[in-house]
């Protein structure tokens, strides 16, 4: 179970870091080299978050599909 908790924590911290990077880039207060570095970091965070969300969507679909198999005529 700790894997699920770690995965959730990783997602949450990655999302917060991504939001921070977006704010920094939008502020225009950092130089070009730093902006490029932050942008690259943001892309990697986005990919990780997206992968986590896609995994969650697959699990939800599997669970939802399993409900369709339940016979409610009892």
C-alpha positions, 0 to 999 in steps of 0.5 A, a space after each residue: 500500500 505504501 506504493 500507492 501513497 508514494 505515487 500519490 505524494 509524488 503526483 501531488 509534489 510534482 503538480 505543485 512544482 509544475 505550478 511553481 515553474 509556470 508562475 516563475 516562467 510567467 513572471 518573466 523575472 528569470 533569465 533565458 538560460 534559467 527559463 530554458 532549464 525550468 521549461 525542460 524540468 516542467 516538461 518532464 514533470 508534465 510527462 510524469 503527471 500525465 502518465 500517473 493520470 493515465 494509469 489512474 484512468 485505466 484503473 477506473 475503467 477496469 473497476 467500472 467495467 467490473 461493475 457492469 458484470 455484477 448481476 443486480 437481479 438478486 
